[in-house]
Amino acid sequence: MSTHLDMNLLRALHRSGVEYDARQSDRLLRRRNLEPESAALLAVVLRAMGARRMVEIGTSNGYSAIWFADALRASGGEPLLSVDLDGAAQREAAAQLAEAGLAGQVELREADGGAVLREVPDGSLDALFLDSERTEYAGWWPHPRRVLRPGGLLIIDNVLSHPDEVAEFLALVEADAGFTSTTAAVGKGLALAVRAAA
Ligand SMILES: C[S@@+](CC[C@H](N)C(=O)[O-])C[C@H]1O[C@@H](n2cnc3c(N)ncnc32)[C@H](O)[C@@H]1O
C-alpha cells in the first residue's frame, strides 16, 4: 500500500514480535501483534472514514499503534489513545513509536481498558479497536457502543482464531439494531461494526 510509513521498520517489528512470542511461554506476555494484512486493511478503512479520534485497547509493542497513528495523522486527527496494562510493553512501544517518527501521535496509557472506556465521553470516537483479553469485552458493554459517534467503527481482532472467546461480545453487537456488522476473513479475523448514522 502507499503510505508514509517505514515498511522496513514495520516488517522488522512484526518479525521481532513473532520471534519473541516463540520464546515466551507465558501467553499474556507475548507480543501477539496484529497480522500485517489486517493492519493494512484497517489503515485504508480509517483513511476512507477520515478517522480523527481513536482508542486502541492493547498496545503491546506498538505495532498496530504505528499503523493507526499514521492513518489518524493523514486525516489531521488527534493522537491515538493506546491503552495497556503492561508497562514494559508500553515502554517498548514508546521506543518503536519514536523510531517511526510518531511519538507525538500516540498517547500511551498504562491502565485497564475497561476502566479507560468508562471515562471516554459519549459519541466521541470515530473508531475503537479491541485487541486485549477477549473474554473481558462483554463485561465492558455498553461502553464500546456508547463511545462511538454515529457512523463510528468498532473493530475486534481474533474473531476467527478465537471465536469462543468473543462469542458473548459479538452477540451483544449483533443484537443491537444500532450496528451493521461483518467479519473480514483477513489475518486472524476482524469483526467490523459500524454504528448507525444519527
Ligand atoms: C494481542 S496484544 C495487543 C497487540 C497490539 N494491538 C498489536 O497489534 O501490536 C494484547 C495486549 O493487551 C494487553 N491487555 C490485556 N488485558 C488488558 C486490559 N484489561 N486492559 C488493557 N490492556 C490489556 C496485554 O498486556 C497485551 O499487551
Ligand as a Chemical Component Dictionary entry (heavy atoms), coordinates in Angstrom:
data_LIG
# 
_chem_comp.id                   LIG 
_chem_comp.type                 NON-POLYMER 
_chem_comp.pdbx_formal_charge   0 
_chem_comp.three_letter_code    LIG 
# 
loop_
_chem_comp_atom.comp_id 
_chem_comp_atom.atom_id 
_chem_comp_atom.alt_atom_id 
_chem_comp_atom.type_symbol 
_chem_comp_atom.charge 
_chem_comp_atom.model_Cartn_x 
_chem_comp_atom.model_Cartn_y 
_chem_comp_atom.model_Cartn_z 
_chem_comp_atom.pdbx_ordinal 
LIG C1  C1  C 0  -2.859 -9.006 21.395 1  
LIG S1  S1  S 1  -1.819 -7.934 22.344 2  
LIG C2  C2  C 0  -2.030 -6.377 21.527 3  
LIG C3  C3  C 0  -1.336 -6.339 20.191 4  
LIG C4  C4  C 0  -1.279 -4.964 19.561 5  
LIG N1  N1  N 0  -2.610 -4.405 19.355 6  
LIG C5  C5  C 0  -0.586 -5.043 18.219 7  
LIG O1  O1  O 0  -1.225 -5.460 17.248 8  
LIG O2  O2  O -1 0.594  -4.699 18.151 9  
LIG C6  C6  C 0  -2.810 -7.774 23.799 10 
LIG C7  C7  C 0  -2.330 -6.731 24.807 11 
LIG O3  O3  O 0  -3.457 -6.430 25.653 12 
LIG C8  C8  C 0  -2.980 -6.132 26.936 13 
LIG N2  N2  N 0  -4.114 -6.268 27.874 14 
LIG C9  C9  C 0  -4.667 -7.403 28.368 15 
LIG N3  N3  N 0  -5.721 -7.114 29.147 16 
LIG C10 C10 C 0  -5.860 -5.763 29.144 17 
LIG C11 C11 C 0  -6.761 -4.851 29.742 18 
LIG N4  N4  N 0  -7.766 -5.268 30.524 19 
LIG N5  N5  N 0  -6.597 -3.531 29.511 20 
LIG C12 C12 C 0  -5.585 -3.079 28.736 21 
LIG N6  N6  N 0  -4.693 -3.899 28.126 22 
LIG C13 C13 C 0  -4.823 -5.220 28.332 23 
LIG C14 C14 C 0  -1.827 -7.095 27.155 24 
LIG O4  O4  O 0  -0.938 -6.617 28.132 25 
LIG C15 C15 C 0  -1.220 -7.184 25.747 26 
LIG O5  O5  O 0  -0.104 -6.317 25.611 27 
# 
loop_
_chem_comp_bond.comp_id 
_chem_comp_bond.atom_id_1 
_chem_comp_bond.atom_id_2 
_chem_comp_bond.value_order 
_chem_comp_bond.pdbx_ordinal 
LIG C1  S1  SING 1  
LIG S1  C2  SING 2  
LIG S1  C6  SING 3  
LIG C2  C3  SING 4  
LIG C3  C4  SING 5  
LIG C4  N1  SING 6  
LIG C4  C5  SING 7  
LIG C5  O1  DOUB 8  
LIG C5  O2  SING 9  
LIG C6  C7  SING 10 
LIG C7  O3  SING 11 
LIG C7  C15 SING 12 
LIG O3  C8  SING 13 
LIG C8  N2  SING 14 
LIG C8  C14 SING 15 
LIG N2  C9  SING 16 
LIG N2  C13 SING 17 
LIG C9  N3  DOUB 18 
LIG N3  C10 SING 19 
LIG C10 C11 SING 20 
LIG C10 C13 DOUB 21 
LIG C11 N4  SING 22 
LIG C11 N5  DOUB 23 
LIG N5  C12 SING 24 
LIG C12 N6  DOUB 25 
LIG N6  C13 SING 26 
LIG C14 O4  SING 27 
LIG C14 C15 SING 28 
LIG C15 O5  SING 29 
# 
